[in-house]
Amino acid sequence: MTMESETTLPLAAMERIMRNAGAQRVSSEAVKLLQESTHSLGEELAEDAVQLARSSGDSTVDVDHVKRAVSGE
């Protein structure tokens, strides 16, 4: 597995999200942009959750840290 495939979300999953949202057709450029945006947002949330765990003195990021990151606390 290459480093890129380890750090990106599957394009098929991104297309499926678009189709589940009601799209009949989706361009490859739209799928790629959704993939990049979703990955970027996920990284930001993960970094926030890690910081919340550290500031609480926790070495494990748990669901509450992620919930707080998602809610913007």
mmJSON file of the N, C-alpha and C atoms, coordinates in Angstrom:
{"data_MODEL":{"atom_site":{
"group_PDB":["ATOM","ATOM","ATOM","ATOM","ATOM","ATOM","ATOM","ATOM","ATOM","ATOM","ATOM","ATOM","ATOM","ATOM","ATOM","ATOM","ATOM","ATOM","ATOM","ATOM","ATOM","ATOM","ATOM","ATOM","ATOM","ATOM","ATOM","ATOM","ATOM","ATOM","ATOM","ATOM","ATOM","ATOM","ATOM","ATOM","ATOM","ATOM","ATOM","ATOM","ATOM","ATOM","ATOM","ATOM","ATOM","ATOM","ATOM","ATOM","ATOM","ATOM","ATOM","ATOM","ATOM","ATOM","ATOM","ATOM","ATOM","ATOM","ATOM","ATOM","ATOM","ATOM","ATOM","ATOM","ATOM","ATOM","ATOM","ATOM","ATOM","ATOM","ATOM","ATOM","ATOM","ATOM","ATOM","ATOM","ATOM","ATOM","ATOM","ATOM","ATOM","ATOM","ATOM","ATOM","ATOM","ATOM","ATOM","ATOM","ATOM","ATOM","ATOM","ATOM","ATOM","ATOM","ATOM","ATOM","ATOM","ATOM","ATOM","ATOM","ATOM","ATOM","ATOM","ATOM","ATOM","ATOM","ATOM","ATOM","ATOM","ATOM","ATOM","ATOM","ATOM","ATOM","ATOM","ATOM","ATOM","ATOM","ATOM","ATOM","ATOM","ATOM","ATOM","ATOM","ATOM","ATOM","ATOM","ATOM","ATOM","ATOM","ATOM","ATOM","ATOM","ATOM","ATOM","ATOM","ATOM","ATOM","ATOM","ATOM","ATOM","ATOM","ATOM","ATOM","ATOM","ATOM","ATOM","ATOM","ATOM","ATOM","ATOM","ATOM","ATOM","ATOM","ATOM","ATOM","ATOM","ATOM","ATOM","ATOM","ATOM","ATOM","ATOM","ATOM","ATOM","ATOM","ATOM","ATOM","ATOM","ATOM","ATOM","ATOM","ATOM","ATOM","ATOM","ATOM","ATOM","ATOM","ATOM","ATOM","ATOM","ATOM","ATOM","ATOM","ATOM","ATOM","ATOM","ATOM","ATOM","ATOM","ATOM","ATOM","ATOM","ATOM","ATOM","ATOM","ATOM","ATOM","ATOM","ATOM","ATOM","ATOM","ATOM","ATOM","ATOM","ATOM","ATOM","ATOM","ATOM","ATOM","ATOM","ATOM","ATOM","ATOM","ATOM","ATOM","ATOM","ATOM","ATOM"],
"id":[1,2,3,4,5,6,7,8,9,10,11,12,13,14,15,16,17,18,19,20,21,22,23,24,25,26,27,28,29,30,31,32,33,34,35,36,37,38,39,40,41,42,43,44,45,46,47,48,49,50,51,52,53,54,55,56,57,58,59,60,61,62,63,64,65,66,67,68,69,70,71,72,73,74,75,76,77,78,79,80,81,82,83,84,85,86,87,88,89,90,91,92,93,94,95,96,97,98,99,100,101,102,103,104,105,106,107,108,109,110,111,112,113,114,115,116,117,118,119,120,121,122,123,124,125,126,127,128,129,130,131,132,133,134,135,136,137,138,139,140,141,142,143,144,145,146,147,148,149,150,151,152,153,154,155,156,157,158,159,160,161,162,163,164,165,166,167,168,169,170,171,172,173,174,175,176,177,178,179,180,181,182,183,184,185,186,187,188,189,190,191,192,193,194,195,196,197,198,199,200,201,202,203,204,205,206,207,208,209,210,211,212,213,214,215,216,217,218,219],
"type_symbol":["N","C","C","N","C","C","N","C","C","N","C","C","N","C","C","N","C","C","N","C","C","N","C","C","N","C","C","N","C","C","N","C","C","N","C","C","N","C","C","N","C","C","N","C","C","N","C","C","N","C","C","N","C","C","N","C","C","N","C","C","N","C","C","N","C","C","N","C","C","N","C","C","N","C","C","N","C","C","N","C","C","N","C","C","N","C","C","N","C","C","N","C","C","N","C","C","N","C","C","N","C","C","N","C","C","N","C","C","N","C","C","N","C","C","N","C","C","N","C","C","N","C","C","N","C","C","N","C","C","N","C","C","N","C","C","N","C","C","N","C","C","N","C","C","N","C","C","N","C","C","N","C","C","N","C","C","N","C","C","N","C","C","N","C","C","N","C","C","N","C","C","N","C","C","N","C","C","N","C","C","N","C","C","N","C","C","N","C","C","N","C","C","N","C","C","N","C","C","N","C","C","N","C","C","N","C","C","N","C","C","N","C","C","N","C","C","N","C","C"],
"label_atom_id":["N","CA","C","N","CA","C","N","CA","C","N","CA","C","N","CA","C","N","CA","C","N","CA","C","N","CA","C","N","CA","C","N","CA","C","N","CA","C","N","CA","C","N","CA","C","N","CA","C","N","CA","C","N","CA","C","N","CA","C","N","CA","C","N","CA","C","N","CA","C","N","CA","C","N","CA","C","N","CA","C","N","CA","C","N","CA","C","N","CA","C","N","CA","C","N","CA","C","N","CA","C","N","CA","C","N","CA","C","N","CA","C","N","CA","C","N","CA","C","N","CA","C","N","CA","C","N","CA","C","N","CA","C","N","CA","C","N","CA","C","N","CA","C","N","CA","C","N","CA","C","N","CA","C","N","CA","C","N","CA","C","N","CA","C","N","CA","C","N","CA","C","N","CA","C","N","CA","C","N","CA","C","N","CA","C","N","CA","C","N","CA","C","N","CA","C","N","CA","C","N","CA","C","N","CA","C","N","CA","C","N","CA","C","N","CA","C","N","CA","C","N","CA","C","N","CA","C","N","CA","C","N","CA","C","N","CA","C","N","CA","C","N","CA","C","N","CA","C","N","CA","C","N","CA","C"],
"label_alt_id":[null,null,null,null,null,null,null,null,null,null,null,null,null,null,null,null,null,null,null,null,null,null,null,null,null,null,null,null,null,null,null,null,null,null,null,null,null,null,null,null,null,null,null,null,null,null,null,null,null,null,null,null,null,null,null,null,null,null,null,null,null,null,null,null,null,null,null,null,null,null,null,null,null,null,null,null,null,null,null,null,null,null,null,null,null,null,null,null,null,null,null,null,null,null,null,null,null,null,null,null,null,null,null,null,null,null,null,null,null,null,null,null,null,null,null,null,null,null,null,null,null,null,null,null,null,null,null,null,null,null,null,null,null,null,null,null,null,null,null,null,null,null,null,null,null,null,null,null,null,null,null,null,null,null,null,null,null,null,null,null,null,null,null,null,null,null,null,null,null,null,null,null,null,null,null,null,null,null,null,null,null,null,null,null,null,null,null,null,null,null,null,null,null,null,null,null,null,null,null,null,null,null,null,null,null,null,null,null,null,null,null,null,null,null,null,null,null,null,null],
"label_comp_id":["MET","MET","MET","THR","THR","THR","MET","MET","MET","GLU","GLU","GLU","SER","SER","SER","GLU","GLU","GLU","THR","THR","THR","THR","THR","THR","LEU","LEU","LEU","PRO","PRO","PRO","LEU","LEU","LEU","ALA","ALA","ALA","ALA","ALA","ALA","MET","MET","MET","GLU","GLU","GLU","ARG","ARG","ARG","ILE","ILE","ILE","MET","MET","MET","ARG","ARG","ARG","ASN","ASN","ASN","ALA","ALA","ALA","GLY","GLY","GLY","ALA","ALA","ALA","GLN","GLN","GLN","ARG","ARG","ARG","VAL","VAL","VAL","SER","SER","SER","SER","SER","SER","GLU","GLU","GLU","ALA","ALA","ALA","VAL","VAL","VAL","LYS","LYS","LYS","LEU","LEU","LEU","LEU","LEU","LEU","GLN","GLN","GLN","GLU","GLU","GLU","SER","SER","SER","THR","THR","THR","HIS","HIS","HIS","SER","SER","SER","LEU","LEU","LEU","GLY","GLY","GLY","GLU","GLU","GLU","GLU","GLU","GLU","LEU","LEU","LEU","ALA","ALA","ALA","GLU","GLU","GLU","ASP","ASP","ASP","ALA","ALA","ALA","VAL","VAL","VAL","GLN","GLN","GLN","LEU","LEU","LEU","ALA","ALA","ALA","ARG","ARG","ARG","SER","SER","SER","SER","SER","SER","GLY","GLY","GLY","ASP","ASP","ASP","SER","SER","SER","THR","THR","THR","VAL","VAL","VAL","ASP","ASP","ASP","VAL","VAL","VAL","ASP","ASP","ASP","HIS","HIS","HIS","VAL","VAL","VAL","LYS","LYS","LYS","ARG","ARG","ARG","ALA","ALA","ALA","VAL","VAL","VAL","SER","SER","SER","GLY","GLY","GLY","GLU","GLU","GLU"],
"label_asym_id":["A","A","A","A","A","A","A","A","A","A","A","A","A","A","A","A","A","A","A","A","A","A","A","A","A","A","A","A","A","A","A","A","A","A","A","A","A","A","A","A","A","A","A","A","A","A","A","A","A","A","A","A","A","A","A","A","A","A","A","A","A","A","A","A","A","A","A","A","A","A","A","A","A","A","A","A","A","A","A","A","A","A","A","A","A","A","A","A","A","A","A","A","A","A","A","A","A","A","A","A","A","A","A","A","A","A","A","A","A","A","A","A","A","A","A","A","A","A","A","A","A","A","A","A","A","A","A","A","A","A","A","A","A","A","A","A","A","A","A","A","A","A","A","A","A","A","A","A","A","A","A","A","A","A","A","A","A","A","A","A","A","A","A","A","A","A","A","A","A","A","A","A","A","A","A","A","A","A","A","A","A","A","A","A","A","A","A","A","A","A","A","A","A","A","A","A","A","A","A","A","A","A","A","A","A","A","A","A","A","A","A","A","A","A","A","A","A","A","A"],
"label_entity_id":["1","1","1","1","1","1","1","1","1","1","1","1","1","1","1","1","1","1","1","1","1","1","1","1","1","1","1","1","1","1","1","1","1","1","1","1","1","1","1","1","1","1","1","1","1","1","1","1","1","1","1","1","1","1","1","1","1","1","1","1","1","1","1","1","1","1","1","1","1","1","1","1","1","1","1","1","1","1","1","1","1","1","1","1","1","1","1","1","1","1","1","1","1","1","1","1","1","1","1","1","1","1","1","1","1","1","1","1","1","1","1","1","1","1","1","1","1","1","1","1","1","1","1","1","1","1","1","1","1","1","1","1","1","1","1","1","1","1","1","1","1","1","1","1","1","1","1","1","1","1","1","1","1","1","1","1","1","1","1","1","1","1","1","1","1","1","1","1","1","1","1","1","1","1","1","1","1","1","1","1","1","1","1","1","1","1","1","1","1","1","1","1","1","1","1","1","1","1","1","1","1","1","1","1","1","1","1","1","1","1","1","1","1","1","1","1","1","1","1"],
"label_seq_id":[1,1,1,2,2,2,3,3,3,4,4,4,5,5,5,6,6,6,7,7,7,8,8,8,9,9,9,10,10,10,11,11,11,12,12,12,13,13,13,14,14,14,15,15,15,16,16,16,17,17,17,18,18,18,19,19,19,20,20,20,21,21,21,22,22,22,23,23,23,24,24,24,25,25,25,26,26,26,27,27,27,28,28,28,29,29,29,30,30,30,31,31,31,32,32,32,33,33,33,34,34,34,35,35,35,36,36,36,37,37,37,38,38,38,39,39,39,40,40,40,41,41,41,42,42,42,43,43,43,44,44,44,45,45,45,46,46,46,47,47,47,48,48,48,49,49,49,50,50,50,51,51,51,52,52,52,53,53,53,54,54,54,55,55,55,56,56,56,57,57,57,58,58,58,59,59,59,60,60,60,61,61,61,62,62,62,63,63,63,64,64,64,65,65,65,66,66,66,67,67,67,68,68,68,69,69,69,70,70,70,71,71,71,72,72,72,73,73,73],
"pdbx_PDB_ins_code":[null,null,null,null,null,null,null,null,null,null,null,null,null,null,null,null,null,null,null,null,null,null,null,null,null,null,null,null,null,null,null,null,null,null,null,null,null,null,null,null,null,null,null,null,null,null,null,null,null,null,null,null,null,null,null,null,null,null,null,null,null,null,null,null,null,null,null,null,null,null,null,null,null,null,null,null,null,null,null,null,null,null,null,null,null,null,null,null,null,null,null,null,null,null,null,null,null,null,null,null,null,null,null,null,null,null,null,null,null,null,null,null,null,null,null,null,null,null,null,null,null,null,null,null,null,null,null,null,null,null,null,null,null,null,null,null,null,null,null,null,null,null,null,null,null,null,null,null,null,null,null,null,null,null,null,null,null,null,null,null,null,null,null,null,null,null,null,null,null,null,null,null,null,null,null,null,null,null,null,null,null,null,null,null,null,null,null,null,null,null,null,null,null,null,null,null,null,null,null,null,null,null,null,null,null,null,null,null,null,null,null,null,null,null,null,null,null,null,null],
"Cartn_x":[0.849,0.0,0.892,0.62,1.421,0.984,1.842,1.524,0.255,0.097,-1.076,-2.351,-2.365,-3.572,-3.894,-2.896,-3.133,-3.746,-3.566,-4.009,-5.176,-5.716,-6.85,-8.054,-9.199,-10.445,-10.767,-11.427,-11.727,-12.644,-12.291,-13.11,-14.516,-14.616,-15.931,-16.845,-16.287,-17.095,-17.58,-16.723,-17.112,-18.225,-18.114,-19.167,-20.475,-20.375,-21.567,-22.254,-21.474,-22.042,-22.82,-22.238,-22.905,-24.2,-24.131,-25.329,-26.398,-25.977,-26.94,-27.587,-26.893,-27.439,-28.389,-28.479,-29.443,-28.876,-27.553,-26.949,-27.157,-27.599,-27.721,-26.401,-25.667,-24.351,-23.396,-22.135,-21.128,-19.837,-19.27,-18.012,-16.864,-15.822,-14.65,-13.99,-14.055,-13.482,-14.237,-15.564,-16.376,-16.073,-15.92,-15.603,-14.249,-13.265,-11.918,-11.934,-12.674,-12.738,-13.425,-14.482,-15.14,-14.176,-13.399,-12.411,-11.384,-10.845,-9.835,-10.409,-11.619,-12.261,-12.604,-13.103,-13.452,-12.209,-11.144,-9.891,-9.352,-9.386,-8.889,-9.707,-11.025,-11.888,-11.628,-11.467,-11.172,-9.869,-8.851,-7.568,-7.706,-8.449,-8.651,-9.383,-10.428,-11.169,-10.3,-9.493,-8.604,-7.586,-7.007,-6.039,-6.695,-7.918,-8.644,-8.93,-9.344,-9.645,-8.39,-7.26,-5.998,-5.649,-5.802,-5.505,-6.437,-7.702,-8.646,-8.247,-7.832,-7.397,-6.16,-5.197,-3.957,-4.24,-5.121,-5.4,-6.168,-6.802,-7.488,-6.567,-5.33,-4.379,-4.591,-5.351,-5.628,-4.643,-4.195,-3.315,-4.105,-5.374,-6.238,-7.309,-7.456,-8.54,-9.794,-10.825,-12.049,-13.187,-14.329,-15.474,-15.889,-15.752,-16.117,-15.203,-13.935,-13.011,-13.416,-13.771,-14.176,-15.493,-16.443,-17.72,-17.489,-16.597,-16.294,-15.612,-14.73,-14.072,-15.096,-16.013,-17.042,-17.939,-18.262,-19.158,-18.435,-17.109,-16.34,-15.971,-16.044,-15.678,-14.194],
"Cartn_y":[-1.176,0.0,1.236,2.19,3.396,4.368,5.327,6.331,7.083,7.422,8.164,7.376,6.084,5.297,5.129,5.256,5.17,6.451,7.554,8.833,9.443,8.749,9.29,8.368,8.962,8.213,7.666,6.524,5.933,6.822,6.978,7.772,7.189,5.862,5.233,5.611,5.719,6.119,7.557,8.416,9.813,9.915,9.145,9.146,8.615,7.597,7.025,8.058,8.85,9.912,10.9,11.282,12.215,11.608,10.352,9.688,9.521,9.198,9.089,10.431,11.511,12.853,13.255,12.407,12.652,12.912,12.921,13.171,11.97,12.249,11.176,10.924,12.004,11.906,12.778,12.354,13.092,13.109,14.288,14.372,13.864,13.402,12.912,14.05,15.269,16.413,16.69,16.547,16.766,15.707,14.468,13.379,13.627,14.033,14.29,15.454,16.524,17.661,17.276,16.475,16.009,15.16,14.322,13.496,14.359,15.347,16.214,17.018,17.533,18.339,17.498,16.295,15.403,14.997,14.702,14.329,15.489,16.686,17.869,18.129,18.048,18.256,17.184,15.934,14.855,15.075,15.547,15.829,16.942,17.995,19.104,18.625,17.836,17.322,16.411,15.581,14.687,15.48,16.506,17.338,18.013,18.516,19.15,18.141,16.939,15.899,15.516,15.427,15.108,16.209,17.451,18.567,18.557,18.245,18.162,17.055,15.915,14.807,15.216,15.814,16.221,17.243,18.208,19.252,18.699,17.54,16.873,15.917,15.784,14.862,13.419,13.212,11.862,11.475,10.242,9.759,9.078,8.804,8.168,9.145,9.298,10.11,9.229,9.704,8.918,9.638,9.005,9.521,10.905,11.178,12.49,13.585,13.287,14.261,14.565,13.522,13.712,14.493,14.156,14.89,16.364,16.654,18.042,18.742,18.043,18.62,18.925,18.002,18.187,19.372,19.523,20.607,21.944,21.925,23.16,23.665,22.814,23.216,23.452],
"Cartn_z":[0.0,0.0,0.0,-0.883,-0.94,0.14,0.422,1.432,1.041,-0.236,-0.674,-0.426,-0.722,-0.519,0.96,1.817,3.253,3.802,3.108,3.647,2.89,1.899,1.163,1.299,1.147,1.214,-0.175,-0.248,-1.555,-2.403,-3.674,-4.58,-4.717,-4.724,-4.859,-3.707,-2.514,-1.358,-1.514,-2.062,-2.267,-3.305,-4.37,-5.392,-4.804,-3.974,-3.339,-2.444,-1.724,-0.893,-1.763,-2.897,-3.806,-4.358,-4.746,-5.289,-4.212,-2.98,-1.884,-1.564,-1.906,-1.7,-2.825,-3.847,-4.916,-6.292,-6.42,-7.734,-8.652,-9.881,-10.862,-11.559,-11.791,-12.414,-11.623,-11.548,-10.791,-11.598,-11.79,-12.536,-11.678,-12.334,-11.605,-10.828,-11.365,-10.662,-9.367,-9.397,-8.194,-7.14,-7.578,-6.651,-5.998,-6.78,-6.258,-5.266,-5.577,-4.667,-3.363,-3.438,-2.214,-1.395,-2.064,-1.373,-0.644,-1.326,-0.724,0.44,0.25,1.295,2.517,2.291,3.39,4.159,3.445,4.083,4.92,4.365,5.075,6.334,6.216,7.379,8.436,8.005,8.944,9.688,8.98,9.633,10.665,10.316,11.249,12.506,12.324,13.474,14.33,13.68,14.424,15.233,14.633,15.359,16.559,16.361,17.473,18.582,18.201,19.195,19.977,19.298,19.968,20.967,20.564,21.469,22.682,22.465,23.579,24.549,24.007,24.866,25.664,24.995,25.679,26.764,26.452,27.446,28.65,28.467,29.579,30.312,29.836,30.441,30.026,28.954,28.469,27.371,27.401,26.336,25.224,25.475,24.487,24.033,22.728,22.187,22.217,22.903,22.97,22.241,22.242,21.493,21.979,23.251,23.769,23.218,23.05,22.466,21.02,20.284,18.893,18.822,19.694,19.715,19.987,20.932,21.252,20.079,19.384,18.215,17.114,16.918,15.888,16.229,17.513,17.931,18.025,17.904,17.915,19.297,20.296,21.66,21.793],
"occupancy":[1.0,1.0,1.0,1.0,1.0,1.0,1.0,1.0,1.0,1.0,1.0,1.0,1.0,1.0,1.0,1.0,1.0,1.0,1.0,1.0,1.0,1.0,1.0,1.0,1.0,1.0,1.0,1.0,1.0,1.0,1.0,1.0,1.0,1.0,1.0,1.0,1.0,1.0,1.0,1.0,1.0,1.0,1.0,1.0,1.0,1.0,1.0,1.0,1.0,1.0,1.0,1.0,1.0,1.0,1.0,1.0,1.0,1.0,1.0,1.0,1.0,1.0,1.0,1.0,1.0,1.0,1.0,1.0,1.0,1.0,1.0,1.0,1.0,1.0,1.0,1.0,1.0,1.0,1.0,1.0,1.0,1.0,1.0,1.0,1.0,1.0,1.0,1.0,1.0,1.0,1.0,1.0,1.0,1.0,1.0,1.0,1.0,1.0,1.0,1.0,1.0,1.0,1.0,1.0,1.0,1.0,1.0,1.0,1.0,1.0,1.0,1.0,1.0,1.0,1.0,1.0,1.0,1.0,1.0,1.0,1.0,1.0,1.0,1.0,1.0,1.0,1.0,1.0,1.0,1.0,1.0,1.0,1.0,1.0,1.0,1.0,1.0,1.0,1.0,1.0,1.0,1.0,1.0,1.0,1.0,1.0,1.0,1.0,1.0,1.0,1.0,1.0,1.0,1.0,1.0,1.0,1.0,1.0,1.0,1.0,1.0,1.0,1.0,1.0,1.0,1.0,1.0,1.0,1.0,1.0,1.0,1.0,1.0,1.0,1.0,1.0,1.0,1.0,1.0,1.0,1.0,1.0,1.0,1.0,1.0,1.0,1.0,1.0,1.0,1.0,1.0,1.0,1.0,1.0,1.0,1.0,1.0,1.0,1.0,1.0,1.0,1.0,1.0,1.0,1.0,1.0,1.0,1.0,1.0,1.0,1.0,1.0,1.0,1.0,1.0,1.0,1.0,1.0,1.0],
"B_iso_or_equiv":[0.0,0.0,0.0,0.0,0.0,0.0,0.0,0.0,0.0,0.0,0.0,0.0,0.0,0.0,0.0,0.0,0.0,0.0,0.0,0.0,0.0,0.0,0.0,0.0,0.0,0.0,0.0,0.0,0.0,0.0,0.0,0.0,0.0,0.0,0.0,0.0,0.0,0.0,0.0,0.0,0.0,0.0,0.0,0.0,0.0,0.0,0.0,0.0,0.0,0.0,0.0,0.0,0.0,0.0,0.0,0.0,0.0,0.0,0.0,0.0,0.0,0.0,0.0,0.0,0.0,0.0,0.0,0.0,0.0,0.0,0.0,0.0,0.0,0.0,0.0,0.0,0.0,0.0,0.0,0.0,0.0,0.0,0.0,0.0,0.0,0.0,0.0,0.0,0.0,0.0,0.0,0.0,0.0,0.0,0.0,0.0,0.0,0.0,0.0,0.0,0.0,0.0,0.0,0.0,0.0,0.0,0.0,0.0,0.0,0.0,0.0,0.0,0.0,0.0,0.0,0.0,0.0,0.0,0.0,0.0,0.0,0.0,0.0,0.0,0.0,0.0,0.0,0.0,0.0,0.0,0.0,0.0,0.0,0.0,0.0,0.0,0.0,0.0,0.0,0.0,0.0,0.0,0.0,0.0,0.0,0.0,0.0,0.0,0.0,0.0,0.0,0.0,0.0,0.0,0.0,0.0,0.0,0.0,0.0,0.0,0.0,0.0,0.0,0.0,0.0,0.0,0.0,0.0,0.0,0.0,0.0,0.0,0.0,0.0,0.0,0.0,0.0,0.0,0.0,0.0,0.0,0.0,0.0,0.0,0.0,0.0,0.0,0.0,0.0,0.0,0.0,0.0,0.0,0.0,0.0,0.0,0.0,0.0,0.0,0.0,0.0,0.0,0.0,0.0,0.0,0.0,0.0,0.0,0.0,0.0,0.0,0.0,0.0,0.0,0.0,0.0,0.0,0.0,0.0],
"pdbx_formal_charge":[null,null,null,null,null,null,null,null,null,null,null,null,null,null,null,null,null,null,null,null,null,null,null,null,null,null,null,null,null,null,null,null,null,null,null,null,null,null,null,null,null,null,null,null,null,null,null,null,null,null,null,null,null,null,null,null,null,null,null,null,null,null,null,null,null,null,null,null,null,null,null,null,null,null,null,null,null,null,null,null,null,null,null,null,null,null,null,null,null,null,null,null,null,null,null,null,null,null,null,null,null,null,null,null,null,null,null,null,null,null,null,null,null,null,null,null,null,null,null,null,null,null,null,null,null,null,null,null,null,null,null,null,null,null,null,null,null,null,null,null,null,null,null,null,null,null,null,null,null,null,null,null,null,null,null,null,null,null,null,null,null,null,null,null,null,null,null,null,null,null,null,null,null,null,null,null,null,null,null,null,null,null,null,null,null,null,null,null,null,null,null,null,null,null,null,null,null,null,null,null,null,null,null,null,null,null,null,null,null,null,null,null,null,null,null,null,null,null,null],
"auth_seq_id":[1,1,1,2,2,2,3,3,3,4,4,4,5,5,5,6,6,6,7,7,7,8,8,8,9,9,9,10,10,10,11,11,11,12,12,12,13,13,13,14,14,14,15,15,15,16,16,16,17,17,17,18,18,18,19,19,19,20,20,20,21,21,21,22,22,22,23,23,23,24,24,24,25,25,25,26,26,26,27,27,27,28,28,28,29,29,29,30,30,30,31,31,31,32,32,32,33,33,33,34,34,34,35,35,35,36,36,36,37,37,37,38,38,38,39,39,39,40,40,40,41,41,41,42,42,42,43,43,43,44,44,44,45,45,45,46,46,46,47,47,47,48,48,48,49,49,49,50,50,50,51,51,51,52,52,52,53,53,53,54,54,54,55,55,55,56,56,56,57,57,57,58,58,58,59,59,59,60,60,60,61,61,61,62,62,62,63,63,63,64,64,64,65,65,65,66,66,66,67,67,67,68,68,68,69,69,69,70,70,70,71,71,71,72,72,72,73,73,73],
"auth_comp_id":["MET","MET","MET","THR","THR","THR","MET","MET","MET","GLU","GLU","GLU","SER","SER","SER","GLU","GLU","GLU","THR","THR","THR","THR","THR","THR","LEU","LEU","LEU","PRO","PRO","PRO","LEU","LEU","LEU","ALA","ALA","ALA","ALA","ALA","ALA","MET","MET","MET","GLU","GLU","GLU","ARG","ARG","ARG","ILE","ILE","ILE","MET","MET","MET","ARG","ARG","ARG","ASN","ASN","ASN","ALA","ALA","ALA","GLY","GLY","GLY","ALA","ALA","ALA","GLN","GLN","GLN","ARG","ARG","ARG","VAL","VAL","VAL","SER","SER","SER","SER","SER","SER","GLU","GLU","GLU","ALA","ALA","ALA","VAL","VAL","VAL","LYS","LYS","LYS","LEU","LEU","LEU","LEU","LEU","LEU","GLN","GLN","GLN","GLU","GLU","GLU","SER","SER","SER","THR","THR","THR","HIS","HIS","HIS","SER","SER","SER","LEU","LEU","LEU","GLY","GLY","GLY","GLU","GLU","GLU","GLU","GLU","GLU","LEU","LEU","LEU","ALA","ALA","ALA","GLU","GLU","GLU","ASP","ASP","ASP","ALA","ALA","ALA","VAL","VAL","VAL","GLN","GLN","GLN","LEU","LEU","LEU","ALA","ALA","ALA","ARG","ARG","ARG","SER","SER","SER","SER","SER","SER","GLY","GLY","GLY","ASP","ASP","ASP","SER","SER","SER","THR","THR","THR","VAL","VAL","VAL","ASP","ASP","ASP","VAL","VAL","VAL","ASP","ASP","ASP","HIS","HIS","HIS","VAL","VAL","VAL","LYS","LYS","LYS","ARG","ARG","ARG","ALA","ALA","ALA","VAL","VAL","VAL","SER","SER","SER","GLY","GLY","GLY","GLU","GLU","GLU"],
"auth_asym_id":["A","A","A","A","A","A","A","A","A","A","A","A","A","A","A","A","A","A","A","A","A","A","A","A","A","A","A","A","A","A","A","A","A","A","A","A","A","A","A","A","A","A","A","A","A","A","A","A","A","A","A","A","A","A","A","A","A","A","A","A","A","A","A","A","A","A","A","A","A","A","A","A","A","A","A","A","A","A","A","A","A","A","A","A","A","A","A","A","A","A","A","A","A","A","A","A","A","A","A","A","A","A","A","A","A","A","A","A","A","A","A","A","A","A","A","A","A","A","A","A","A","A","A","A","A","A","A","A","A","A","A","A","A","A","A","A","A","A","A","A","A","A","A","A","A","A","A","A","A","A","A","A","A","A","A","A","A","A","A","A","A","A","A","A","A","A","A","A","A","A","A","A","A","A","A","A","A","A","A","A","A","A","A","A","A","A","A","A","A","A","A","A","A","A","A","A","A","A","A","A","A","A","A","A","A","A","A","A","A","A","A","A","A","A","A","A","A","A","A"],
"auth_atom_id":["N","CA","C","N","CA","C","N","CA","C","N","CA","C","N","CA","C","N","CA","C","N","CA","C","N","CA","C","N","CA","C","N","CA","C","N","CA","C","N","CA","C","N","CA","C","N","CA","C","N","CA","C","N","CA","C","N","CA","C","N","CA","C","N","CA","C","N","CA","C","N","CA","C","N","CA","C","N","CA","C","N","CA","C","N","CA","C","N","CA","C","N","CA","C","N","CA","C","N","CA","C","N","CA","C","N","CA","C","N","CA","C","N","CA","C","N","CA","C","N","CA","C","N","CA","C","N","CA","C","N","CA","C","N","CA","C","N","CA","C","N","CA","C","N","CA","C","N","CA","C","N","CA","C","N","CA","C","N","CA","C","N","CA","C","N","CA","C","N","CA","C","N","CA","C","N","CA","C","N","CA","C","N","CA","C","N","CA","C","N","CA","C","N","CA","C","N","CA","C","N","CA","C","N","CA","C","N","CA","C","N","CA","C","N","CA","C","N","CA","C","N","CA","C","N","CA","C","N","CA","C","N","CA","C","N","CA","C","N","CA","C","N","CA","C","N","CA","C","N","CA","C","N","CA","C"],
"pdbx_PDB_model_num":[1,1,1,1,1,1,1,1,1,1,1,1,1,1,1,1,1,1,1,1,1,1,1,1,1,1,1,1,1,1,1,1,1,1,1,1,1,1,1,1,1,1,1,1,1,1,1,1,1,1,1,1,1,1,1,1,1,1,1,1,1,1,1,1,1,1,1,1,1,1,1,1,1,1,1,1,1,1,1,1,1,1,1,1,1,1,1,1,1,1,1,1,1,1,1,1,1,1,1,1,1,1,1,1,1,1,1,1,1,1,1,1,1,1,1,1,1,1,1,1,1,1,1,1,1,1,1,1,1,1,1,1,1,1,1,1,1,1,1,1,1,1,1,1,1,1,1,1,1,1,1,1,1,1,1,1,1,1,1,1,1,1,1,1,1,1,1,1,1,1,1,1,1,1,1,1,1,1,1,1,1,1,1,1,1,1,1,1,1,1,1,1,1,1,1,1,1,1,1,1,1,1,1,1,1,1,1,1,1,1,1,1,1,1,1,1,1,1,1]
}}}
